[in-house]
Structures are given as structure tokens and as C-alpha cells.
């Protein structure tokens, strides 16, 4: 039994999800998988409210069918949101070294529909050191349950060395 009276006081600064590592220790090709998600029509409706995008391809199933889609088409930015680094362990691994998100690019390869399960991942593409910081580039991918690549792109972060 532990004597709580003699235990060290709790330190919120020491509370970590995973041990942190220096940015210099990240290896090109290292993969950070993000949680899989099955998207639903409720997700589509919520994203429509947040984005303000009122194009019928995202909320009118009959319009979608006339355009050759089997159902409501997910908004591209909604699919991109699944690659948010904060949804996984990456920002916890580098801890307070993360200064900011500085750019992103993406290509959309296949449509995403309600009922699809998405599998996002971030892969270290490069670390370009500067004097006290570095630009860390991550390749982003999202595959669906059929193994099809639905999104690819890059994200760049400014990090402390």
C-alpha cells in the first residue's frame, strides 16, 4: 500500500501521453497513424454547418445521384480534417517543440461517401534544420476500407530543435 502523505506531489507539467523525443530523432519514413473513422451523414451535416458550404453535392442525395455518385459526397476539406496531426500521437511525441502549422497541400483521388471508413496516416518526409528551428514536412494519406487512396498531400510545421 502506498503512503499518499509521502508521495511526490502531482506535477501537471510532467503529465505526458507518450515520452517526448527531440525533433532530430525523427526518422524520414517514420509513420504516425491516426485513428480510423467511419463517416456518417451526421458528420456531413455537422461539417456543412461548420463550413457554411451549401453545395447540394454534400446534402442532396438526388442531386448526387444525377451527378453519378452513389450517395452524399463528403466535402474535401472534411476528409482533409482527418489528417489533423493533433488527432494522433505526433504532437505528443515532439511535445513543446511544436511552434506552428505553416502550410498544407492536398490532392483528392476518390470520393468519400457516408459509410466509408477512413484510415489516415502522417509520414515524416523531411526535417530541414535552421538555426534554432526546423521545418518538418509530413506526407499525409487517407485510405478507405477498400485500400483505395482517397487523399494525399503534405503538411509543414515549424518546430524547435
Buried (B, 14 or more C-beta within 10 A) or exposed (E): EEEEEEEEEEEEEEEEEEEBEEBEEBEEEBEBEBEEBEBEBEBBEEBBEEBEBEEBBBBEBEBBEEEEBEBBBBBBEBBBBBBBBEBBBBBBBBBEBBEEEEEBEBEBEBBBBBEBEBBBBBBBBBBEEEEEBBBBBBBBBBBBEEEEEBBBBBBBBBBBE
